Amino acid sequence: MPHSTAQIPPFPDDVPVAYTPRVSLAKLMGGDSTESDHFFDTMKSPGVMMLDLRDCPLGEKLLKDVDNMYKLSVDLFDLPVEEKDKYEIDWKTINGQDDPGNLRRYRRIGPTDTDKKGSKDLCEFYTIGRDTLNGVADPRPEAKVVRDRDALLKLFIKDSQDLVSYIFSQLEKFLELPAGLFDERHRLDRPSNSQVRLIKYPAQPQQDKKASMFSHTDLGTLTVLFFDIGGLQFLEEGVEEIEENWKYAKPVPGHVAINVADILSAWTNGLLVSPRHRVIRPPGKQSEWDRYSVAWFARAQADAPMRVLEESPHIPALKPGEKEETMTASEWHAMRSRGYATPGTDFKLKDESKKAPQITPQPNPVAT
């Protein structure tokens, strides 16, 4: 972890906390039927869980991996701005036709609006595509600290995708789908937009309550997110998107957040919920600390069909008049990503001719 658990100020007990059920990976893998039912209920709603990785070989491997990924994050984001800018995202490509929404490599603080007032986001991130690491796509220039951790990145991706694959296998049982169907749509030898993202949110003054990352749902199939400081918030399904309805996801040591993303929700015709979330200033004294997170965004291979999996007796059938989706996952992702905007708002990625201002983090007790 980038912080010593003993040093982090406690998560306050006077803030609204989202319903993010805890599920034990060890119990799931041990065949505990009660835990399995709890897992599937959670995937249906709220669509996000805190998965306990302890006391389980795969989980323990991931916890070790992510400790090293956090160290990579600290080393990476501590680089001078001019060095990180060498690997900046090509915004014209993002909002153009070549590879829209492919947010790979470095992104400075500030290119997206977080509200209708035009308030800028407060996070920087660096994204590494899976395809470039496994040879499916041509390699891209990467920062030296990233190149030097090539073996670590491959290990983290493998272990993260092994976890995703296990979750898929459990979903196939509950949905009565053919075993391996989801893995067949996430083959490692096929192009996809699966990616690792290292994220840093600089410490914010307590009086600064604006969002650090705008409200959104994830575009892929499943998201695996590690974090140890508060700030992530979820909006309950069907609830109006107003300030008082947002609630914090409480970080839990030894756990990782797993949430359903849009493609998996689309395949199940809404049976599995893709939850809306955002990131704001951490609560209480945690706001005085830099916040790091490490994400694995699992996404379907480019040629995967987007049609509803109606062969499952549990997935709602299309309603009369609804047309079966004929797009591939790549086409669907491009459609959703191009000029990305959060539904119901005017927040968009902007092709800016000038660089967004670099915000200098405040001094804080980050432990490396």
Number of C-alpha atoms within 10 A of each C-alpha: 20 22 20 11 12 7 10 17 15 14 18 14 10 8 12 15 14 19 19 21 18 19 19 22 24 19 16 19 13 12 10 12 11 10 19 21 12 15 24 18 14 22 21 17 20 23 26 28 22 24 22 21 21 18 13 16 12 16 23 15 16 24 21 12 18 23 16 17 21 22 15 21 24 18 13 19 18 10 13 9 12 9 12 19 16 13 17 17 18 16 19 15 16 23 21 14 11 11 17 20 23 22 23 21 24 24 22 21 22 20 22 23 22 26 17 9 9 12 17 20 22 27 22 22 22 25 19 22 22 24 19 14 18 13 12 14 14 9 12 13 10 16 18 11 13 18 12 12 14 12 12 17 22 15 15 21 23 15 17 25 21 14 17 22 17 16 18 18 19 18 19 17 12 13 17 14 18 12 14 13 12 21 17 12 18 23 14 18 11 15 19 24 24 25 22 25 22 24 23 20 25 24 21 22 14 14 8 10 12 17 22 27 24 23 22 17 18 19 23 21 24 28 22 21 18 25 24 22 25 23 25 22 23 25 24 19 14 6 9 11 14 8 8 9 14 21 20 23 23 24 18 18 15 17 23 23 22 22 26 27 25 22 24 24 23 19 19 22 18 16 17 26 23 29 21 21 20 20 24 24 26 27 21 16 14 21 24 22 24 22 24 24 21 20 21 24 26 26 26 29 22 19 16 20 19 20 18 22 19 15 12 16 11 14 18 14 15 12 7 6 6 8 9 10 13 12 15 17 23 21 16 17 23 21 14 15 20 19 17 19 18 17 10 7 11 15 21 18 19 15 17 10 8 6 13 14 11 12 13 10 12 13 11 12 12 16 14 13
